[in-house]
Amino acid sequence: MSGALILAAFWFLAANLAVMMPTRPAQWKADALLVACGVPLLGWLTVEHGPVLGMMTLAAGAAILRWPFLGLMLRSRHPGHALHRDPAE
C-alpha cells in the first residue's frame, strides 16, 4: 500500500471525527485544516494512482465535508420547502 493511500485513510478518519464535533466554530476550523491538508494529498494520490481513483477520492471527500450553508441556501429557495417564505403572505 502506498503512502498516499495510507495518509488518505487517516484523512478520512480525521474527517469523520471532525464531522462529529458538537460545536460549530471548532468544526469550521477543522474543515479548513482538512481542506488545506486534503488538496495536496489528493494531488499526490492522483499522480500515484491515476485520475479515476483521484476523482473517486474527491467525491468521497466532498461527501464527508458537506457545506451546510450551501444545502440550506438551496433548500430555502425551493418553493415547497418550509424555509421558503413568500413576502406577500
FILOVEX-924014 format. One record per residue: residue number from 1; residue in three letters; chain; x, y, z of N, C-alpha, C, O in turn. Coordinates in nm, 4 decimals. Each point is the difference from the previous one (the first is absolute). Example, Ala and Ser with C-alpha at 12.3 -4.5 7.8 and 13.67 -1.06 7.14 Angstrom:
2
+-----+------+-----+----------+----------+----------+----------+----------+----------+----------+----------+----------+----------+----------+----------+
: seq : type : mol :      n_x :      n_y :      n_z :     ca_x :     ca_y :     ca_z :      c_x :      c_y :      c_z :      o_x :      o_y :      o_z :
+-----+------+-----+----------+----------+----------+----------+----------+----------+----------+----------+----------+----------+----------+----------+
:   1 :  ala :   A :   1.3190 :  -0.5690 :   0.7800 :  -0.0890 :   0.1190 :   0.0000 :   0.0900 :   0.1200 :   0.0000 :   0.1036 :  -0.0019 :   0.0665 :
:   2 :  ser :   A :  -0.1386 :   0.1069 :  -0.1385 :   0.0820 :   0.1190 :   0.0060 :  -0.0770 :   0.1090 :   0.0730 :   0.0509 :   0.1108 :   0.0169 :
+-----+------+-----+----------+----------+----------+----------+----------+----------+----------+----------+----------+----------+----------+----------+
***
This chain:
89
+-----+------+-----+----------+----------+----------+----------+----------+----------+----------+----------+----------+----------+----------+----------+
: seq : type : mol :      n_x :      n_y :      n_z :     ca_x :     ca_y :     ca_z :      c_x :      c_y :      c_z :      o_x :      o_y :      o_z :
+-----+------+-----+----------+----------+----------+----------+----------+----------+----------+----------+----------+----------+----------+----------+
:   1 :  met :   A :   0.0853 :  -0.1175 :   0.0000 :  -0.0853 :   0.1175 :   0.0000 :   0.0899 :   0.1239 :   0.0000 :   0.0981 :   0.0067 :   0.0741 :
:   2 :  ser :   A :  -0.1318 :   0.0880 :  -0.1554 :   0.0834 :   0.1190 :  -0.0133 :  -0.0242 :   0.0982 :   0.1152 :  -0.0997 :  -0.0073 :   0.0718 :
:   3 :  gly :   A :   0.1946 :   0.0983 :  -0.0581 :  -0.0116 :   0.1019 :   0.1043 :  -0.1202 :   0.0900 :  -0.0206 :  -0.0624 :   0.0432 :   0.0969 :
:   4 :  ala :   A :   0.0292 :  -0.0144 :  -0.2221 :  -0.1149 :   0.0858 :  -0.0288 :  -0.1299 :  -0.0650 :   0.0463 :  -0.0872 :   0.0678 :   0.0543 :
:   5 :  leu :   A :   0.0737 :  -0.1981 :  -0.0753 :  -0.1221 :  -0.0689 :   0.0435 :  -0.0097 :  -0.0079 :   0.1522 :  -0.1087 :   0.0123 :   0.0564 :
:   6 :  ile :   A :   0.2214 :  -0.0325 :   0.0091 :  -0.0002 :  -0.0052 :   0.1467 :  -0.0390 :   0.1364 :   0.0572 :  -0.0831 :   0.0082 :   0.0904 :
:   7 :  leu :   A :   0.1435 :   0.0993 :  -0.1434 :  -0.0351 :   0.1338 :   0.0488 :  -0.1439 :   0.0366 :  -0.0340 :  -0.0656 :   0.0693 :   0.0778 :
:   8 :  ala :   A :   0.0150 :  -0.1146 :  -0.1928 :  -0.1401 :   0.0253 :  -0.0352 :  -0.0937 :  -0.0705 :   0.0985 :  -0.1041 :   0.0544 :   0.0370 :
:   9 :  ala :   A :   0.1411 :  -0.1747 :   0.0050 :  -0.0822 :  -0.0713 :   0.0986 :  -0.0023 :   0.0754 :   0.1328 :  -0.1051 :   0.0113 :   0.0632 :
:  10 :  phe :   A :   0.2209 :   0.0403 :  -0.0205 :   0.0035 :   0.0810 :   0.1228 :  -0.0782 :   0.1297 :  -0.0169 :  -0.0636 :   0.0469 :   0.0945 :
:  11 :  trp :   A :   0.0679 :   0.0118 :  -0.2152 :  -0.0755 :   0.1226 :  -0.0272 :  -0.1497 :  -0.0278 :   0.0132 :  -0.0727 :   0.0794 :   0.0597 :
:  12 :  phe :   A :   0.0265 :  -0.1911 :  -0.1150 :  -0.1424 :  -0.0338 :   0.0097 :  -0.0410 :  -0.0276 :   0.1439 :  -0.1111 :   0.0346 :   0.0401 :
:  13 :  leu :   A :   0.1978 :  -0.0956 :   0.0371 :  -0.0293 :  -0.0215 :   0.1416 :  -0.0110 :   0.1332 :   0.0729 :  -0.0931 :   0.0213 :   0.0777 :
:  14 :  ala :   A :   0.1881 :   0.0683 :  -0.1028 :  -0.0042 :   0.1322 :   0.0638 :  -0.1223 :   0.0792 :  -0.0445 :  -0.0604 :   0.0707 :   0.0807 :
:  15 :  ala :   A :   0.0233 :  -0.0813 :  -0.2077 :  -0.1174 :   0.0717 :  -0.0496 :  -0.1275 :  -0.0522 :   0.0655 :  -0.0888 :   0.0786 :   0.0332 :
:  16 :  asn :   A :   0.0785 :  -0.2081 :  -0.0145 :  -0.1181 :  -0.0552 :   0.0666 :  -0.0065 :   0.0423 :   0.1457 :  -0.1090 :   0.0240 :   0.0521 :
:  17 :  leu :   A :   0.2230 :  -0.0144 :   0.0146 :   0.0005 :   0.0479 :   0.1377 :  -0.0344 :   0.1485 :   0.0066 :  -0.0675 :   0.0437 :   0.0932 :
:  18 :  ala :   A :   0.1133 :   0.0340 :  -0.1911 :  -0.0300 :   0.1437 :  -0.0007 :  -0.1486 :   0.0256 :  -0.0229 :  -0.0550 :   0.0961 :   0.0537 :
:  19 :  val :   A :  -0.0097 :  -0.1799 :  -0.1319 :  -0.1429 :   0.0167 :  -0.0256 :  -0.0811 :  -0.0211 :   0.1276 :  -0.1080 :   0.0570 :   0.0153 :
:  20 :  met :   A :   0.1597 :  -0.1382 :   0.0756 :  -0.0719 :  -0.0289 :   0.1244 :   0.0181 :   0.1071 :   0.1070 :  -0.0592 :  -0.0115 :   0.1074 :
:  21 :  met :   A :   0.1385 :   0.1146 :  -0.1328 :   0.0214 :   0.1054 :   0.0997 :  -0.1305 :   0.0736 :   0.0279 :  -0.0724 :   0.0362 :  -0.0927 :
:  22 :  pro :   A :   0.0425 :  -0.0142 :   0.2201 :  -0.1276 :   0.0625 :   0.0331 :  -0.0048 :   0.1514 :  -0.0216 :  -0.1086 :   0.0549 :  -0.0188 :
:  23 :  thr :   A :   0.2224 :   0.0137 :   0.0208 :  -0.0028 :   0.1460 :  -0.0103 :   0.0320 :   0.0451 :  -0.1412 :   0.0909 :  -0.0532 :  -0.0638 :
:  24 :  arg :   A :  -0.1636 :   0.1489 :   0.0161 :   0.0163 :   0.0504 :  -0.1354 :   0.1344 :   0.0688 :  -0.0238 :   0.0615 :  -0.0278 :  -0.1030 :
:  25 :  pro :   A :  -0.0105 :   0.1167 :   0.1915 :   0.1296 :   0.0639 :  -0.0274 :   0.1146 :  -0.1005 :  -0.0118 :   0.0864 :   0.0144 :  -0.0865 :
:  26 :  ala :   A :  -0.0855 :  -0.1147 :   0.1721 :   0.1052 :  -0.1012 :  -0.0074 :  -0.0117 :  -0.0806 :  -0.1286 :   0.1010 :  -0.0422 :  -0.0564 :
:  27 :  gln :   A :  -0.2231 :   0.0207 :   0.0100 :  -0.0185 :  -0.0768 :  -0.1226 :   0.0517 :   0.0775 :  -0.1211 :   0.0603 :  -0.0595 :  -0.0892 :
:  28 :  trp :   A :  -0.0826 :   0.1905 :   0.0844 :   0.0485 :   0.0793 :  -0.1127 :   0.1527 :   0.0021 :  -0.0030 :   0.0599 :  -0.0065 :  -0.1074 :
:  29 :  lys :   A :   0.0029 :   0.0156 :   0.2239 :   0.1463 :  -0.0034 :   0.0046 :   0.0527 :  -0.1354 :  -0.0463 :   0.0977 :  -0.0073 :  -0.0746 :
:  30 :  ala :   A :  -0.1622 :  -0.0983 :   0.1188 :   0.0415 :  -0.1342 :  -0.0406 :  -0.0206 :  -0.0195 :  -0.1501 :   0.0837 :  -0.0609 :  -0.0666 :
:  31 :  asp :   A :  -0.1947 :   0.1124 :   0.0129 :  -0.0245 :  -0.0110 :  -0.1439 :   0.1061 :   0.0742 :  -0.0803 :   0.0467 :  -0.0497 :  -0.1025 :
:  32 :  ala :   A :  -0.0086 :   0.1681 :   0.1485 :   0.1029 :   0.0767 :  -0.0703 :   0.1337 :  -0.0738 :   0.0026 :   0.0712 :  -0.0033 :  -0.1004 :
:  33 :  leu :   A :  -0.0374 :  -0.0553 :   0.2139 :   0.1237 :  -0.0764 :   0.0097 :  -0.0052 :  -0.1244 :  -0.0880 :   0.0989 :  -0.0341 :  -0.0648 :
:  34 :  leu :   A :  -0.2125 :  -0.0332 :   0.0619 :  -0.0125 :  -0.1193 :  -0.0836 :   0.0090 :   0.0335 :  -0.1483 :   0.0592 :  -0.0762 :  -0.0765 :
:  35 :  val :   A :  -0.1163 :   0.1876 :   0.0347 :   0.0103 :   0.0411 :  -0.1397 :   0.1444 :   0.0360 :  -0.0334 :   0.0501 :  -0.0367 :  -0.1063 :
:  36 :  ala :   A :   0.0165 :   0.1079 :   0.1961 :   0.1395 :   0.0391 :  -0.0242 :   0.0922 :  -0.1220 :  -0.0102 :   0.0960 :   0.0012 :  -0.0771 :
:  37 :  cys :   A :  -0.1242 :  -0.1043 :   0.1529 :   0.0795 :  -0.1231 :  -0.0080 :  -0.0463 :  -0.0909 :  -0.1129 :   0.0806 :  -0.0715 :  -0.0596 :
:  38 :  gly :   A :  -0.2088 :   0.0740 :   0.0302 :  -0.0569 :  -0.0932 :  -0.0967 :   0.0315 :   0.0318 :  -0.1452 :   0.0107 :  -0.0912 :  -0.0820 :
:  39 :  val :   A :   0.0042 :   0.2183 :   0.0488 :   0.0257 :   0.0369 :  -0.1399 :   0.1348 :  -0.0544 :  -0.0485 :   0.0044 :  -0.0641 :  -0.1050 :
:  40 :  pro :   A :   0.1061 :   0.0874 :   0.1779 :   0.1261 :  -0.0599 :  -0.0462 :  -0.0016 :  -0.1528 :   0.0050 :   0.0585 :  -0.0663 :  -0.0856 :
:  41 :  leu :   A :  -0.1255 :   0.0119 :   0.1860 :  -0.0111 :  -0.1454 :   0.0099 :  -0.0764 :  -0.0567 :  -0.1188 :   0.0365 :  -0.1047 :  -0.0535 :
:  42 :  leu :   A :  -0.1414 :   0.1730 :   0.0126 :  -0.0765 :  -0.0436 :  -0.1164 :   0.0847 :   0.0053 :  -0.1269 :  -0.0086 :  -0.0893 :  -0.0844 :
:  43 :  gly :   A :   0.0902 :   0.1935 :   0.0707 :   0.0895 :   0.0084 :  -0.1148 :   0.1016 :  -0.1127 :  -0.0015 :   0.0257 :  -0.0599 :  -0.1044 :
:  44 :  trp :   A :   0.0322 :   0.0312 :   0.2205 :   0.0978 :  -0.1084 :   0.0112 :  -0.0648 :  -0.1345 :  -0.0331 :   0.0580 :  -0.0810 :  -0.0723 :
:  45 :  leu :   A :  -0.1763 :   0.0580 :   0.1244 :  -0.0720 :  -0.1245 :  -0.0257 :  -0.0328 :  -0.0141 :  -0.1485 :   0.0104 :  -0.1093 :  -0.0557 :
:  46 :  thr :   A :  -0.0497 :   0.2182 :  -0.0081 :  -0.0337 :  -0.0032 :  -0.1419 :   0.1238 :  -0.0273 :  -0.0845 :  -0.0073 :  -0.0749 :  -0.0974 :
:  47 :  val :   A :   0.1204 :   0.1343 :   0.1329 :   0.1237 :  -0.0241 :  -0.0759 :   0.0435 :  -0.1458 :   0.0129 :   0.0432 :  -0.0608 :  -0.0980 :
:  48 :  glu :   A :  -0.0544 :   0.0047 :   0.2179 :   0.0463 :  -0.1381 :   0.0212 :  -0.0960 :  -0.1054 :  -0.0540 :   0.0443 :  -0.1037 :  -0.0495 :
:  49 :  his :   A :  -0.1757 :   0.1285 :   0.0584 :  -0.0962 :  -0.1061 :  -0.0301 :  -0.0947 :   0.0311 :  -0.1150 :  -0.0850 :  -0.0826 :  -0.0332 :
:  50 :  gly :   A :   0.0976 :   0.1983 :  -0.0277 :  -0.0798 :   0.0312 :  -0.1173 :  -0.1231 :   0.0843 :   0.0292 :  -0.0409 :   0.0157 :   0.1151 :
:  51 :  pro :   A :  -0.0175 :   0.0384 :  -0.2225 :  -0.1124 :   0.0925 :   0.0162 :  -0.1299 :  -0.0667 :   0.0477 :  -0.0834 :   0.0663 :   0.0618 :
:  52 :  val :   A :   0.0652 :  -0.1937 :  -0.0888 :  -0.1246 :  -0.0652 :   0.0426 :  -0.0054 :  -0.0072 :   0.1528 :  -0.1005 :   0.0372 :   0.0607 :
:  53 :  leu :   A :   0.2080 :  -0.0848 :   0.0006 :   0.0024 :  -0.0057 :   0.1461 :   0.0015 :   0.1403 :   0.0594 :  -0.0571 :   0.0228 :   0.1066 :
:  54 :  gly :   A :   0.1217 :   0.0711 :  -0.1746 :  -0.0003 :   0.1381 :   0.0469 :  -0.1407 :   0.0592 :   0.0018 :  -0.0380 :   0.0669 :   0.0960 :
:  55 :  met :   A :  -0.0387 :  -0.0912 :  -0.2011 :  -0.1380 :   0.0518 :  -0.0041 :  -0.0893 :  -0.0697 :   0.1024 :  -0.0875 :   0.0628 :   0.0596 :
:  56 :  met :   A :   0.1095 :  -0.1920 :  -0.0395 :  -0.0787 :  -0.0711 :   0.1017 :   0.0323 :   0.0539 :   0.1397 :  -0.0895 :   0.0148 :   0.0833 :
:  57 :  thr :   A :   0.2157 :   0.0141 :  -0.0583 :   0.0398 :   0.0563 :   0.1286 :  -0.0545 :   0.1407 :   0.0176 :  -0.0431 :   0.0368 :   0.1093 :
:  58 :  leu :   A :   0.0445 :   0.0416 :  -0.2155 :  -0.0567 :   0.1344 :   0.0060 :  -0.1489 :  -0.0049 :   0.0326 :  -0.0480 :   0.0776 :   0.0826 :
:  59 :  ala :   A :  -0.0251 :  -0.1679 :  -0.1467 :  -0.1438 :  -0.0128 :   0.0269 :  -0.0263 :  -0.0450 :   0.1437 :  -0.0917 :   0.0501 :   0.0650 :
:  60 :  ala :   A :   0.1715 :  -0.1441 :  -0.0158 :  -0.0179 :  -0.0466 :   0.1380 :   0.0328 :   0.1102 :   0.1001 :  -0.0696 :   0.0155 :   0.1004 :
:  61 :  gly :   A :   0.1752 :   0.0611 :  -0.1270 :   0.0359 :   0.1100 :   0.0891 :  -0.1048 :   0.1097 :  -0.0005 :  -0.0294 :   0.0586 :   0.1042 :
:  62 :  ala :   A :  -0.0272 :  -0.0305 :  -0.2210 :  -0.1054 :   0.1012 :  -0.0072 :  -0.1258 :  -0.0461 :   0.0722 :  -0.0712 :   0.0816 :   0.0585 :
:  63 :  ala :   A :   0.0436 :  -0.2100 :  -0.0619 :  -0.1172 :  -0.0526 :   0.0707 :   0.0179 :   0.0113 :   0.1513 :  -0.0962 :   0.0258 :   0.0724 :
:  64 :  ile :   A :   0.2188 :  -0.0451 :  -0.0250 :   0.0247 :   0.0101 :   0.1446 :  -0.0023 :   0.1455 :   0.0443 :  -0.0648 :   0.0342 :   0.0989 :
:  65 :  leu :   A :   0.1356 :   0.0515 :  -0.1721 :   0.0060 :   0.1418 :   0.0372 :  -0.1159 :   0.0741 :  -0.0647 :   0.0179 :   0.0767 :  -0.0946 :
:  66 :  arg :   A :  -0.1333 :  -0.1006 :   0.1462 :  -0.1191 :   0.0655 :  -0.0541 :   0.0038 :   0.1478 :   0.0383 :   0.0598 :   0.0382 :   0.1006 :
:  67 :  trp :   A :  -0.1231 :   0.0419 :  -0.1807 :  -0.0070 :   0.1432 :   0.0270 :  -0.1438 :   0.0313 :   0.0396 :  -0.0848 :   0.0173 :  -0.0876 :
:  68 :  pro :   A :   0.0549 :  -0.0094 :   0.2184 :  -0.1392 :   0.0121 :   0.0442 :  -0.0687 :   0.1271 :  -0.0488 :  -0.1201 :  -0.0021 :  -0.0268 :
:  69 :  phe :   A :   0.1936 :   0.1130 :   0.0145 :  -0.0659 :   0.1222 :  -0.0434 :  -0.0404 :  -0.0065 :  -0.1466 :  -0.1017 :   0.0577 :  -0.0385 :
:  70 :  leu :   A :   0.1799 :  -0.1270 :  -0.0436 :  -0.0367 :  -0.0162 :  -0.1403 :  -0.1288 :  -0.0818 :  -0.0121 :  -0.0897 :   0.0359 :  -0.0762 :
:  71 :  gly :   A :   0.0811 :  -0.1452 :   0.1512 :  -0.1212 :  -0.0808 :  -0.0027 :  -0.1202 :   0.0769 :   0.0515 :  -0.1091 :  -0.0107 :  -0.0560 :
:  72 :  leu :   A :   0.1278 :   0.0884 :   0.1624 :  -0.1084 :   0.0808 :   0.0546 :  -0.0460 :   0.1048 :  -0.1013 :  -0.1197 :   0.0236 :  -0.0159 :
:  73 :  met :   A :   0.2150 :   0.0386 :  -0.0518 :  -0.0335 :   0.1018 :  -0.0991 :  -0.0781 :  -0.0611 :  -0.1169 :  -0.0983 :   0.0581 :  -0.0460 :
:  74 :  leu :   A :   0.1419 :  -0.1746 :  -0.0017 :  -0.0694 :  -0.0628 :  -0.1118 :  -0.1394 :  -0.0466 :   0.0404 :  -0.0947 :   0.0135 :  -0.0775 :
:  75 :  arg :   A :   0.0815 :  -0.0682 :   0.1983 :  -0.1312 :  -0.0462 :   0.0449 :  -0.0950 :   0.1159 :   0.0255 :  -0.1200 :  -0.0123 :  -0.0246 :
:  76 :  ser :   A :   0.1715 :   0.1254 :   0.0739 :  -0.0884 :   0.1112 :   0.0329 :  -0.0554 :   0.0671 :  -0.1255 :  -0.1018 :   0.0688 :   0.0076 :
:  77 :  arg :   A :   0.1658 :  -0.0871 :  -0.1216 :  -0.0500 :   0.0590 :  -0.1245 :  -0.1064 :  -0.0847 :  -0.0670 :  -0.0664 :   0.0447 :  -0.0936 :
:  78 :  his :   A :   0.0504 :  -0.1670 :   0.1415 :  -0.1024 :  -0.0873 :  -0.0579 :  -0.1365 :   0.0444 :   0.0516 :  -0.0192 :   0.0077 :   0.1213 :
:  79 :  pro :   A :  -0.0766 :   0.0219 :  -0.2102 :  -0.1288 :   0.0556 :   0.0438 :  -0.0776 :  -0.0881 :   0.0968 :  -0.0756 :   0.0521 :   0.0819 :
:  80 :  gly :   A :   0.0918 :  -0.1829 :  -0.0886 :  -0.0767 :  -0.0880 :   0.0876 :   0.0645 :  -0.0232 :   0.1345 :  -0.0578 :  -0.0682 :   0.0847 :
:  81 :  his :   A :   0.1740 :   0.1221 :  -0.0628 :   0.0722 :  -0.0250 :   0.1246 :  -0.0514 :   0.0915 :   0.1111 :  -0.0475 :   0.1107 :  -0.0253 :
:  82 :  ala :   A :   0.0583 :  -0.1599 :   0.1496 :  -0.0517 :   0.0756 :   0.1148 :   0.0782 :   0.1281 :   0.0243 :  -0.0549 :   0.0939 :   0.0578 :
:  83 :  leu :   A :   0.1812 :  -0.0862 :  -0.0996 :   0.0779 :   0.1204 :   0.0208 :  -0.0319 :   0.1087 :  -0.1008 :   0.0361 :   0.1162 :   0.0186 :
:  84 :  his :   A :  -0.1038 :  -0.1545 :  -0.1250 :  -0.0337 :   0.0991 :  -0.1031 :  -0.1186 :   0.0827 :   0.0493 :  -0.1080 :  -0.0538 :   0.0243 :
:  85 :  arg :   A :   0.1279 :   0.1814 :  -0.0103 :  -0.1066 :   0.0900 :   0.0456 :  -0.0301 :   0.0996 :  -0.1101 :   0.0892 :   0.0680 :  -0.0506 :
:  86 :  asp :   A :  -0.2136 :  -0.0606 :   0.0149 :  -0.0439 :   0.0950 :  -0.1022 :  -0.0326 :   0.1311 :   0.0693 :  -0.0836 :   0.0004 :   0.0903 :
:  87 :  pro :   A :   0.1451 :   0.1106 :  -0.1279 :  -0.0277 :   0.1278 :   0.0660 :  -0.1444 :   0.0471 :  -0.0168 :  -0.0470 :   0.0826 :   0.0783 :
:  88 :  ala :   A :  -0.0232 :  -0.1333 :  -0.1782 :  -0.1385 :   0.0432 :  -0.0229 :  -0.0960 :  -0.0668 :   0.0992 :  -0.1138 :   0.0446 :   0.0147 :
:  89 :  glu :   A :   0.1575 :  -0.1490 :   0.0522 :  -0.0918 :  -0.0699 :   0.0918 :  -0.0188 :   0.0745 :   0.1286 :  -0.0739 :  -0.0454 :   0.0874 :
+-----+------+-----+----------+----------+----------+----------+----------+----------+----------+----------+----------+----------+----------+----------+
***
